[in-house]
Amino acid sequence: MARQSISFTKPNEEWLKVQVNNEEYTSKSELINDLIRQARKQQVQVDFIRAKLDKSESSGFTDDTKELILKQSKSLLNGQI
C-alpha cells in the first residue's frame, strides 16, 4: 500500500480525530480510504446518470432545452401550468 503525507485544515483534523475517538474507525487512514471509496462510488453513479441523460437528450424525444424543461418543471411544481 502506498504511503502519503497530507495536511488537513484544523476543522478537518478535528473531525477526523472525533471519528477515530468515537471508534467509528480504527485510524485516520481507514477513515480517509472509506471516504475515497464513497466518493469513487458516487462518481460512478453520477457518470451513469449523466450518460442516461445524454442518451435521452440525443434520442430526439424532445427539442426542448434543459433550461426550458427545468422551467416547465418548476412551473408545474408551483401550480402555474
Chimera marker file (.cmm) of the C-alpha trace (Angstrom):
<marker_set name="trace">
<marker id="1" x="0.000" y="0.000" z="0.000" r="1" g="1" b="0" radius="0.5"/>
<marker id="2" x="1.329" y="3.437" z="-0.894" r="1" g="1" b="0" radius="0.5"/>
<marker id="3" x="2.091" y="5.848" z="1.911" r="1" g="1" b="0" radius="0.5"/>
<marker id="4" x="1.242" y="9.528" z="1.616" r="1" g="1" b="0" radius="0.5"/>
<marker id="5" x="1.781" y="12.567" z="3.736" r="1" g="1" b="0" radius="0.5"/>
<marker id="6" x="-1.117" y="15.011" z="3.668" r="1" g="1" b="0" radius="0.5"/>
<marker id="7" x="-2.093" y="18.105" z="5.617" r="1" g="1" b="0" radius="0.5"/>
<marker id="8" x="-5.558" y="18.983" z="6.900" r="1" g="1" b="0" radius="0.5"/>
<marker id="9" x="-7.214" y="22.199" z="7.926" r="1" g="1" b="0" radius="0.5"/>
<marker id="10" x="-7.836" y="22.430" z="11.652" r="1" g="1" b="0" radius="0.5"/>
<marker id="11" x="-11.615" y="21.729" z="11.382" r="1" g="1" b="0" radius="0.5"/>
<marker id="12" x="-10.993" y="18.683" z="9.193" r="1" g="1" b="0" radius="0.5"/>
<marker id="13" x="-8.275" y="17.369" z="11.507" r="1" g="1" b="0" radius="0.5"/>
<marker id="14" x="-10.603" y="17.757" z="14.495" r="1" g="1" b="0" radius="0.5"/>
<marker id="15" x="-13.425" y="15.968" z="12.664" r="1" g="1" b="0" radius="0.5"/>
<marker id="16" x="-11.108" y="13.083" z="11.768" r="1" g="1" b="0" radius="0.5"/>
<marker id="17" x="-9.976" y="12.795" z="15.393" r="1" g="1" b="0" radius="0.5"/>
<marker id="18" x="-13.576" y="12.697" z="16.631" r="1" g="1" b="0" radius="0.5"/>
<marker id="19" x="-14.447" y="9.876" z="14.226" r="1" g="1" b="0" radius="0.5"/>
<marker id="20" x="-11.472" y="7.810" z="15.376" r="1" g="1" b="0" radius="0.5"/>
<marker id="21" x="-12.064" y="8.643" z="19.053" r="1" g="1" b="0" radius="0.5"/>
<marker id="22" x="-15.703" y="7.566" z="18.712" r="1" g="1" b="0" radius="0.5"/>
<marker id="23" x="-14.373" y="4.243" z="17.425" r="1" g="1" b="0" radius="0.5"/>
<marker id="24" x="-16.155" y="4.691" z="14.103" r="1" g="1" b="0" radius="0.5"/>
<marker id="25" x="-12.795" y="3.891" z="12.525" r="1" g="1" b="0" radius="0.5"/>
<marker id="26" x="-9.599" y="2.454" z="13.910" r="1" g="1" b="0" radius="0.5"/>
<marker id="27" x="-7.395" y="5.076" z="12.254" r="1" g="1" b="0" radius="0.5"/>
<marker id="28" x="-7.479" y="8.219" z="10.163" r="1" g="1" b="0" radius="0.5"/>
<marker id="29" x="-6.099" y="6.191" z="7.250" r="1" g="1" b="0" radius="0.5"/>
<marker id="30" x="-9.036" y="3.802" z="7.403" r="1" g="1" b="0" radius="0.5"/>
<marker id="31" x="-11.454" y="6.741" z="7.503" r="1" g="1" b="0" radius="0.5"/>
<marker id="32" x="-9.823" y="8.542" z="4.575" r="1" g="1" b="0" radius="0.5"/>
<marker id="33" x="-9.789" y="5.344" z="2.494" r="1" g="1" b="0" radius="0.5"/>
<marker id="34" x="-13.500" y="4.883" z="3.239" r="1" g="1" b="0" radius="0.5"/>
<marker id="35" x="-14.252" y="8.475" z="2.221" r="1" g="1" b="0" radius="0.5"/>
<marker id="36" x="-12.359" y="7.967" z="-1.037" r="1" g="1" b="0" radius="0.5"/>
<marker id="37" x="-14.254" y="4.718" z="-1.731" r="1" g="1" b="0" radius="0.5"/>
<marker id="38" x="-17.546" y="6.534" z="-1.138" r="1" g="1" b="0" radius="0.5"/>
<marker id="39" x="-16.534" y="9.395" z="-3.453" r="1" g="1" b="0" radius="0.5"/>
<marker id="40" x="-15.490" y="6.943" z="-6.178" r="1" g="1" b="0" radius="0.5"/>
<marker id="41" x="-18.775" y="5.056" z="-5.863" r="1" g="1" b="0" radius="0.5"/>
<marker id="42" x="-20.722" y="8.316" z="-6.017" r="1" g="1" b="0" radius="0.5"/>
<marker id="43" x="-18.793" y="9.351" z="-9.141" r="1" g="1" b="0" radius="0.5"/>
<marker id="44" x="-19.762" y="6.076" z="-10.839" r="1" g="1" b="0" radius="0.5"/>
<marker id="45" x="-23.418" y="6.818" z="-10.063" r="1" g="1" b="0" radius="0.5"/>
<marker id="46" x="-23.133" y="10.401" z="-11.343" r="1" g="1" b="0" radius="0.5"/>
<marker id="47" x="-21.458" y="9.201" z="-14.533" r="1" g="1" b="0" radius="0.5"/>
<marker id="48" x="-24.214" y="6.611" z="-15.051" r="1" g="1" b="0" radius="0.5"/>
<marker id="49" x="-26.978" y="9.189" z="-14.612" r="1" g="1" b="0" radius="0.5"/>
<marker id="50" x="-25.158" y="11.692" z="-16.842" r="1" g="1" b="0" radius="0.5"/>
<marker id="51" x="-24.804" y="9.062" z="-19.584" r="1" g="1" b="0" radius="0.5"/>
<marker id="52" x="-28.511" y="8.227" z="-19.341" r="1" g="1" b="0" radius="0.5"/>
<marker id="53" x="-29.437" y="11.910" z="-19.560" r="1" g="1" b="0" radius="0.5"/>
<marker id="54" x="-27.121" y="12.469" z="-22.517" r="1" g="1" b="0" radius="0.5"/>
<marker id="55" x="-28.593" y="9.452" z="-24.301" r="1" g="1" b="0" radius="0.5"/>
<marker id="56" x="-32.125" y="10.675" z="-23.597" r="1" g="1" b="0" radius="0.5"/>
<marker id="57" x="-31.330" y="14.167" z="-24.842" r="1" g="1" b="0" radius="0.5"/>
<marker id="58" x="-29.794" y="12.874" z="-28.051" r="1" g="1" b="0" radius="0.5"/>
<marker id="59" x="-32.613" y="10.412" z="-28.761" r="1" g="1" b="0" radius="0.5"/>
<marker id="60" x="-34.741" y="13.128" z="-30.328" r="1" g="1" b="0" radius="0.5"/>
<marker id="61" x="-37.599" y="12.632" z="-27.895" r="1" g="1" b="0" radius="0.5"/>
<marker id="62" x="-37.924" y="16.388" z="-27.477" r="1" g="1" b="0" radius="0.5"/>
<marker id="63" x="-36.393" y="19.503" z="-28.929" r="1" g="1" b="0" radius="0.5"/>
<marker id="64" x="-36.815" y="21.394" z="-25.654" r="1" g="1" b="0" radius="0.5"/>
<marker id="65" x="-33.637" y="22.584" z="-23.997" r="1" g="1" b="0" radius="0.5"/>
<marker id="66" x="-32.664" y="21.539" z="-20.485" r="1" g="1" b="0" radius="0.5"/>
<marker id="67" x="-33.396" y="25.084" z="-19.362" r="1" g="1" b="0" radius="0.5"/>
<marker id="68" x="-36.920" y="25.012" z="-20.825" r="1" g="1" b="0" radius="0.5"/>
<marker id="69" x="-37.666" y="21.613" z="-19.306" r="1" g="1" b="0" radius="0.5"/>
<marker id="70" x="-36.444" y="22.859" z="-15.920" r="1" g="1" b="0" radius="0.5"/>
<marker id="71" x="-38.571" y="25.996" z="-16.217" r="1" g="1" b="0" radius="0.5"/>
<marker id="72" x="-41.645" y="23.933" z="-17.125" r="1" g="1" b="0" radius="0.5"/>
<marker id="73" x="-40.990" y="21.507" z="-14.273" r="1" g="1" b="0" radius="0.5"/>
<marker id="74" x="-40.708" y="24.346" z="-11.772" r="1" g="1" b="0" radius="0.5"/>
<marker id="75" x="-43.915" y="25.870" z="-13.122" r="1" g="1" b="0" radius="0.5"/>
<marker id="76" x="-45.695" y="22.537" z="-12.673" r="1" g="1" b="0" radius="0.5"/>
<marker id="77" x="-44.426" y="22.268" z="-9.110" r="1" g="1" b="0" radius="0.5"/>
<marker id="78" x="-45.646" y="25.794" z="-8.386" r="1" g="1" b="0" radius="0.5"/>
<marker id="79" x="-49.058" y="25.069" z="-9.913" r="1" g="1" b="0" radius="0.5"/>
<marker id="80" x="-48.626" y="27.602" z="-12.691" r="1" g="1" b="0" radius="0.5"/>
<marker id="81" x="-49.419" y="25.267" z="-15.600" r="1" g="1" b="0" radius="0.5"/>
<link id1="1" id2="2" r="1" g="1" b="0" radius="0.2"/>
<link id1="2" id2="3" r="1" g="1" b="0" radius="0.2"/>
<link id1="3" id2="4" r="1" g="1" b="0" radius="0.2"/>
<link id1="4" id2="5" r="1" g="1" b="0" radius="0.2"/>
<link id1="5" id2="6" r="1" g="1" b="0" radius="0.2"/>
<link id1="6" id2="7" r="1" g="1" b="0" radius="0.2"/>
<link id1="7" id2="8" r="1" g="1" b="0" radius="0.2"/>
<link id1="8" id2="9" r="1" g="1" b="0" radius="0.2"/>
<link id1="9" id2="10" r="1" g="1" b="0" radius="0.2"/>
<link id1="10" id2="11" r="1" g="1" b="0" radius="0.2"/>
<link id1="11" id2="12" r="1" g="1" b="0" radius="0.2"/>
<link id1="12" id2="13" r="1" g="1" b="0" radius="0.2"/>
<link id1="13" id2="14" r="1" g="1" b="0" radius="0.2"/>
<link id1="14" id2="15" r="1" g="1" b="0" radius="0.2"/>
<link id1="15" id2="16" r="1" g="1" b="0" radius="0.2"/>
<link id1="16" id2="17" r="1" g="1" b="0" radius="0.2"/>
<link id1="17" id2="18" r="1" g="1" b="0" radius="0.2"/>
<link id1="18" id2="19" r="1" g="1" b="0" radius="0.2"/>
<link id1="19" id2="20" r="1" g="1" b="0" radius="0.2"/>
<link id1="20" id2="21" r="1" g="1" b="0" radius="0.2"/>
<link id1="21" id2="22" r="1" g="1" b="0" radius="0.2"/>
<link id1="22" id2="23" r="1" g="1" b="0" radius="0.2"/>
<link id1="23" id2="24" r="1" g="1" b="0" radius="0.2"/>
<link id1="24" id2="25" r="1" g="1" b="0" radius="0.2"/>
<link id1="25" id2="26" r="1" g="1" b="0" radius="0.2"/>
<link id1="26" id2="27" r="1" g="1" b="0" radius="0.2"/>
<link id1="27" id2="28" r="1" g="1" b="0" radius="0.2"/>
<link id1="28" id2="29" r="1" g="1" b="0" radius="0.2"/>
<link id1="29" id2="30" r="1" g="1" b="0" radius="0.2"/>
<link id1="30" id2="31" r="1" g="1" b="0" radius="0.2"/>
<link id1="31" id2="32" r="1" g="1" b="0" radius="0.2"/>
<link id1="32" id2="33" r="1" g="1" b="0" radius="0.2"/>
<link id1="33" id2="34" r="1" g="1" b="0" radius="0.2"/>
<link id1="34" id2="35" r="1" g="1" b="0" radius="0.2"/>
<link id1="35" id2="36" r="1" g="1" b="0" radius="0.2"/>
<link id1="36" id2="37" r="1" g="1" b="0" radius="0.2"/>
<link id1="37" id2="38" r="1" g="1" b="0" radius="0.2"/>
<link id1="38" id2="39" r="1" g="1" b="0" radius="0.2"/>
<link id1="39" id2="40" r="1" g="1" b="0" radius="0.2"/>
<link id1="40" id2="41" r="1" g="1" b="0" radius="0.2"/>
<link id1="41" id2="42" r="1" g="1" b="0" radius="0.2"/>
<link id1="42" id2="43" r="1" g="1" b="0" radius="0.2"/>
<link id1="43" id2="44" r="1" g="1" b="0" radius="0.2"/>
<link id1="44" id2="45" r="1" g="1" b="0" radius="0.2"/>
<link id1="45" id2="46" r="1" g="1" b="0" radius="0.2"/>
<link id1="46" id2="47" r="1" g="1" b="0" radius="0.2"/>
<link id1="47" id2="48" r="1" g="1" b="0" radius="0.2"/>
<link id1="48" id2="49" r="1" g="1" b="0" radius="0.2"/>
<link id1="49" id2="50" r="1" g="1" b="0" radius="0.2"/>
<link id1="50" id2="51" r="1" g="1" b="0" radius="0.2"/>
<link id1="51" id2="52" r="1" g="1" b="0" radius="0.2"/>
<link id1="52" id2="53" r="1" g="1" b="0" radius="0.2"/>
<link id1="53" id2="54" r="1" g="1" b="0" radius="0.2"/>
<link id1="54" id2="55" r="1" g="1" b="0" radius="0.2"/>
<link id1="55" id2="56" r="1" g="1" b="0" radius="0.2"/>
<link id1="56" id2="57" r="1" g="1" b="0" radius="0.2"/>
<link id1="57" id2="58" r="1" g="1" b="0" radius="0.2"/>
<link id1="58" id2="59" r="1" g="1" b="0" radius="0.2"/>
<link id1="59" id2="60" r="1" g="1" b="0" radius="0.2"/>
<link id1="60" id2="61" r="1" g="1" b="0" radius="0.2"/>
<link id1="61" id2="62" r="1" g="1" b="0" radius="0.2"/>
<link id1="62" id2="63" r="1" g="1" b="0" radius="0.2"/>
<link id1="63" id2="64" r="1" g="1" b="0" radius="0.2"/>
<link id1="64" id2="65" r="1" g="1" b="0" radius="0.2"/>
<link id1="65" id2="66" r="1" g="1" b="0" radius="0.2"/>
<link id1="66" id2="67" r="1" g="1" b="0" radius="0.2"/>
<link id1="67" id2="68" r="1" g="1" b="0" radius="0.2"/>
<link id1="68" id2="69" r="1" g="1" b="0" radius="0.2"/>
<link id1="69" id2="70" r="1" g="1" b="0" radius="0.2"/>
<link id1="70" id2="71" r="1" g="1" b="0" radius="0.2"/>
<link id1="71" id2="72" r="1" g="1" b="0" radius="0.2"/>
<link id1="72" id2="73" r="1" g="1" b="0" radius="0.2"/>
<link id1="73" id2="74" r="1" g="1" b="0" radius="0.2"/>
<link id1="74" id2="75" r="1" g="1" b="0" radius="0.2"/>
<link id1="75" id2="76" r="1" g="1" b="0" radius="0.2"/>
<link id1="76" id2="77" r="1" g="1" b="0" radius="0.2"/>
<link id1="77" id2="78" r="1" g="1" b="0" radius="0.2"/>
<link id1="78" id2="79" r="1" g="1" b="0" radius="0.2"/>
<link id1="79" id2="80" r="1" g="1" b="0" radius="0.2"/>
<link id1="80" id2="81" r="1" g="1" b="0" radius="0.2"/>
</marker_set>
